[in-house]
Amino acid sequence: MPKTVADVMSRDPISVRQETPLQEAIKIMAEQRISGLPVVDQTGKLVGVLSETDLMWRETGVTPPAYIMILDSVIYLENPARYERDLHKALGQTVGEVMTKDSLITTQADQPLQKAAQLMHDKNIRRLPVVDDREHIIGILTRGDIIRAMAASQD
């Protein structure tokens, strides 16, 4: 019988809220040795994910978009809205200001593991939040979980 996400996911993941101070979330990630945290609202509904990538802006800084000037007009060669978003992340003080909230990719516990693994591969993501029918976080599927399941099936 094919494995499902529920068979290998990490249950009851550590999560944070949008108003959690960023330094507190960084400390949790470091102490627990995890690379990301689901962000939930007061009811437990998933509203975002805080990842190492989101935090890298604090250390690397933000580069303003390239532009050219023609007759006192500024023409941006990159999207200035992206720069504003990245700057906001670099200066953020709470999880909600820094987290990724656009285009959240999730899965369900009854999803075949192979399908979830393919999704993670196609989207190049390291962790996949597992939600119930009400979008409440019930687990996390990581690349490590999948590798451990592959190793266990070889025994």
N, C-alpha and C positions, 0 to 999 in steps of 0.2 A: 504494500500500500504506500503510495507517495506521501512524503512528509509535507506538513503544512507549516505555515509561519508559526503557529501556536506551539508546535513541537520543539522549536529551537530558539524562539525569541527570549530575550531577557524580560522577565515580568516585573511589574511595579517599578518602572524606572524612576530615578531621581528626577524631579522636575523643579522648575522655578516659575515665578510669576513675572509679569511685565514690570512691575514696580520694584522687583528685587534689585538692590544695588549691584552694579556690574562687578565691583571688587569681590562681593560675596559669591557671585556665580563663578568667577575666575578661581577663587579659593576652592570651591566645591569640585570644579573640574580637575584641578591639580591634585587635591587630596584623594579623590576617587579614581584618578587616572583614567578619565573619560574625555573623549574629544568633542562631546556635544551634549546639550541638555534640551529636552522639550520644554517649551514655554506654554503654560496653561493659564486660563482665566480662573475666576473664583469658583466656577462650577467644575473645573477639571477638563474643560474643553481645550483642545490643542489650538493655539493661536500663532505659534511660531517655533523656531528652533534657533538656539544659540550654538554656533560652531566655532572651532578654532579659526576658521577663515574669517568669521565676523570679527573676531578679536584681533586679528593681525593688523587691522587698520590703525590700532592704537600705537603700535610699535613702528610700522613702516611709513606712516604718514600718507598723505593724499597729494597726488600730483594734479595741479590745475589742468583743465583741458587745453589742448593746443588751439591756437587761433591765429588768424592773420588780420591785418588792418588794411582796409582799402577805403580811401577818401573818408577818413574818420568813422568808418563803420567797422564793427567787430564781426568777423565771421568765424564761428567756432568750427573746428575740424572734427571735434568729438561732441557728444551730447553733454551740454553743461548740466543737465538735470542729474546725470550719473555722478558728476563731481559733487554736486550738492548732497546727494544721498550718501556718498562715500565720506564726505566731510562730517556729516551728521553722525555717522557711525564712529568715526575717529574721535569725536568729541563727546559721545554719549556717556551718560553716567548711570543709566539703568538698563536692565536687560531689554526692555521694550524699545529703547532707542537704537539698539545695536543689532537685535535679532533679525533673522531672515523670516519674513512673513509672506512675501509674495510667492505664489506658485508652490505652495507646500505639497510635497509628494508623500502620500501615506499608503498604508495597506491595511487589510483586514486580517484577523487571526486565522480565518479559514482558507486564506489564499494558499494555493500550492507553493511550496518553497521554491521550486524551480522558476515559477513565474515571477516571484518577488526578487529572486536573485538576478533574473534577466533585466528587470526594471532597474535595479541598483546598478547593474553593469551599463545599461543603455544611458542612464542619466548621470553616471559617474558620481554616485553618492555613497557615502561611507556608512550612513545609518538611515534606517527607514522606520519612522514612527508607526506603531500599530495602534489603530483606533477602533472603537466599537461603533455601533450604528449612530450614536449621538455625537461622534467625533471626540469622545473622551479618550485620553491616552491610556492604553492598557499594557503596552510593552514597546520594546525597541528591538529591531532586527539589525544586527551589525554584520559587516563582512566577516568578523571573527566568529560570530555565531554560525554562519554558513560553513566556514572552514572546519569548525569543530564538528558539525553535523556530517560533513563529508568524511572526516577522519573516523568518526564513530561507525559510519556505515561500512567502512573497510574492515572492521574487526570481525 
